[in-house]
Amino acid sequence: MVKYEEIIKNINILLADDDEDYMMMTYAFLKQLGYNVDKAYDGKKALEMLQTNKYQITLLDYFMPELNGEEVVNKIRETNKEIIIILQTGFSGQKPPIDTMQKLNIQNYHDKTEGIDRLNLELISAVKIFNQQSEIELTKYKTKAIGELIYGVAQEIKSNLLSVGASMEYTNMLIQNNGKEIDNDKIEKLNKFYTNNKESLLRVDKVLSSIINQSTENTDYVMTDKDVMEIISLILKNEAQVRGIELVSRISLKSDSYIKGGINDTIFIVCEIIKELMELEAKGNKIELVLTEDEEYWYFNITNGKVSAISPSQYYILNKVVISIEGTNIYRDDNKIVISIKK
């Protein structure tokens, strides 16, 4: 579980209000608490800034020039159902009607006359809502990915069993020779069966161990870089085959690494992003996944021409889930998404 103090370091708040004195006081207070805060002095500017999908929480004044709080809420909810909205008014006489409050899709309401400490309590509640939403989304990714991983492992085991059956036939054939001279080609083939089965079963054992640790929420679990990429490959293999997409993955690290921190949950995020891209990409094209590092972070670099086609609302959800994982962040440009894990 990520600590509250860590969560708010990644929380971006838009503070929208036309009262400059209140704005400056509240801005300084929020910054002191550790939030990232931007300001908008009218409803039109607030809407423009909210449409960037940068923010997790917004504090909206109900009475603003250009567009009032209600209009901003209705506009932003057309594309963003996730952002937490706290509506504010300056005087008790300005409170919007109850029926207006009920129909607006907001999470809370703040009367400024109740003071800054009351606002802090409402923000604590908002952060908890944000974290709960993130955990729900991550659980969805986890459930899908583990199901696909189990399917991939089942296919591996099925292939191994067929290979074991073939090697048993060869063994039986050698026994039936009853002491006659054994063909070296047959011995070599039997040895190859044995080597391949041993390596494959060790691989399956690692993956099954990972599934057990994922399902028991073992956050201290550590995996090698090769095991991480193997698990991602197994989760995505069937989807890639069905869609005819080539998934190219490679490791570009200084040396073999044991990856820890948020690696368990990060695997699910990486797979979810690649699946999003597979749905957008045309058959025959490729998606590249490269694991790199520097002195402070490991990086999952996902490169594909359809990165910019991921919808703002879907990217907002992915971003929200990523920043709820301790030590993990996400960055996107035109053709690449990078997820970092702090070492």
Secondary structure, 3 states (H helix, E strand, C coil): CCCHHHHHHCCEEEEECCCHHHHHHHHHHHHHHCCEEEEECCHHHHHHHHCCCCCCEEEEECCCCCCCHHHHHHHHCCCCCCCEEEEEECCHHHCCCHHHHHHCCCCEEEEHHHCHHHHHHHHHHHHHHHHHHHHHHHHHHHHHHHHHHHHHHHHHHHHHHHHHHHHHHHHHHHHHCCCCCCCHHHHHHHHHHHHHHHHHHHHHHHHHHHHHHHHCCCCCCCEEHHHHHHHHHHHHHHHHHHHCCEEEEEECCCCCCEECCCHHHHHHHHHHHHHHHHHHCCCCCEEEEEEEECCCEEEEEEECCCHHHCCHHHHHHHHHHHHCCCCEEEEECCCEEEEEEEC
